[in-house]
């Protein structure tokens, strides 16, 4: 998810990174579900290649209310979740990403202050190798929730924003930002709760399903909010503040940036609205960032199919180092066209085709690194590096090894697989993979299934340790 600017033999740049008196469930049930916007290119997919799968109609529904306080370093929030599992469970597990040791070291902290709901029997933290209160927050139910049965839970929380620096949560002069800044539902459909530990290297460890998501942000009136989703115009000023809202029907997670942004908007040929924002004194104007993003979307659509979202928002933060992608939004730290391309590629690989970022990090980072070749020459040489591309996050000795094997060797392996199989055949198979696995959490077995008729490509990925024999179709 994160990309850094790193000088190396094999990679010029790598990225990372309802109304009162009615329940949330009742409010949602009263709405016309057909009114929810659907991602572009979404068509029913009974399993046939070339048809993009629809998101699960029973996916979670999430409503997030944020209030950025006047100190610009404290965010109060409430999260309402309607959860319908596809297998029985007696609890809900939320990941507290800002309590990751790296993020917590700069003063970031996420505290859950209350949990309530008709089925809630208790709640508390679990460690998971995190700092502060803990890395997981577990809500215990009063009995088993059957597959297909829904429950509603509401959490109150407080988020402290640490000092500036390239992190998904932070504050600096002129801007505050938070991504994964609310408890993140850690459910993997078909598998269950993801309790994977945080790790001491620079990378992601979350697994989360897409959710029908609404976001509301209250901020001081002089500031502009740029966030995940299709944003409405802000409210009128009241008591020195404005409220900003957005919706994203298929968000795994969300990001929010608030600051004195000068913005620009551009629209792609197929109607994707791109909004960029820069702070005073930025190296590039917002219009140039918008042009870069529009170009990246066009180049990537030619290879991977229609852009997954109706909108894309890109705030440029007051730092350098790379980018961090979120569904329909990118936190960009430093104006770099290659870094932006990598992050836009994540809209397909992570945003739409999800993965367990702890178990299979290559399924988003290697694919996003591979996607850079649509516009920038590849610097190969990484394919000979030792170690498996398909390792889990706790199997890398350090950050350098993670970047080298997942970004560098992983991207090179996919380029080599394309060359071995033939570009046209590989591109067609990969688009089938994207469409068949849209809005799910994919696995290496899904990649192997998509490439089953291209043995030369499979051989390359097997040799690189991206795939293993157990992943192959039987």
C-alpha positions, 0 to 999 in steps of 0.5 A: 500500500505504501510506496517510497522513493528508493534508489535501487538496481531494480526499482526507480520508485516503490509505493509503500503507501441517521437521524435520532430515534431510529436505528442505523439498520432501520434507516438503511432498510427504509432507503432504496438500495438501487439508489446507491451508486455502483462502480463503473463497468460493474455487470452481473458475473455468473462466473464468465470471463469478461464480466465484472463481478458485483459486490456482495449484496450482504456486504457490511454497511459502515457510517463514519462520523468524524470531527476534527477539533480546533487543535487540528490534532484530535479527531472524535468519531462514531462508527456504525456498522451493520454486519452480516457474516457468511459464517457463524460468529459470536464476536466482531473484531476491529483492527486499530491501524494507528496503533501499529508500532511505527505509527504510534512512535510519532504520537498517533493513537486510536482509543475506542471509548464505547461499544453498544448494540442490541447484541453487544455483551462486552468488549475489549482490546487485544494486543496483536503486537501493537502499541498503546491500548492494543491492535485489535478491539473485540466486541463480544455478542450475547450469542452466536450470529448465524450466517446471513443474520445481521447485527448493528454495532456502534463504536465511539473513538478518539484518534490522536494525530501525531507529528508530521511525517509520511504516515497514514495518520498525522498532522503538520502545519497546514494539514491534518490527515487520517487513513485507517483512522477508525476501527477497521472491520477485520473480516475475510469472507469465507475465512473469518476474523483476521487477527494477524499481528502487526510487524516491525517492517514498513508494510500493511497487515490488514484484511478487510471486506468492501463495505457500503460506506458513508463518511461525514467530517466536521472541520473548521470552516477555513479548511477543505476536506478531501477524502474517499468517495463521491463528495457532496458540496460542504454544508453552510458554515455553522458555529465556525465549522462546515460538514463534508460528506461522501459515499463510496459503496465499495470501500474497504477502508477510507482516508481523509485529508483536511487543510488549506488545499487549493483544488483542481478537478478533471474528468477522464474520457469515461467520466471518472472525476479526479480531484486533486489538492495542494497546500500553499507552496507546493512543488506542483499545481493541483492542475498538474497532479490532476493531469497525471492522474487522468493519464494514469487512469487511461494507461491502466484501463487499457491494460486492466479494464474500467477504473473501479470507482466513480471518483478519485481524490488525491491530496498532496501532503506536506512531506516527501516519500511516496504514497498510500492508496485507499479506495478512490483516494490517494495520500500523496507525499511528494509530487512524483508521476511514477509514484502516483501511477503505482498508487492508481494501480492499487485501485484495481489491486487492493481496492477492487481485487483485495487481498490479505495484506499480511498473508499475501502482500504480493497480490497488491504490491507486486501487481501495482509494481508490475503495472508501472510498466504501462508507462515507465520502462522497467529496470529488471534484474530483480528476478534473480534475488533470493527468497520467495515473492509470496511470503507472508509479512512475518517472514521478511527479516526487514523492510529492505527484504520486503521491498526487494522481494515483493515490489522488485522481484514480484513486479519483475516476475509478473513482467517475465510471466507476461513475456513468457506467455505472450502479452495478449494472452497474459493481458486477457487472462489477467483481466479475467482475474480482475473481473472474476475477483472484483470486490473479493479478497483474492488468493494466490489460487485465484491467480493460478486459476486465471493463468491455468491455460498459460503454463509458461507464465505459471512456471515463471511465478512458481520459480519466483516463489509467488505461486506454489504447487499447492496453489495450482488447479487440480 
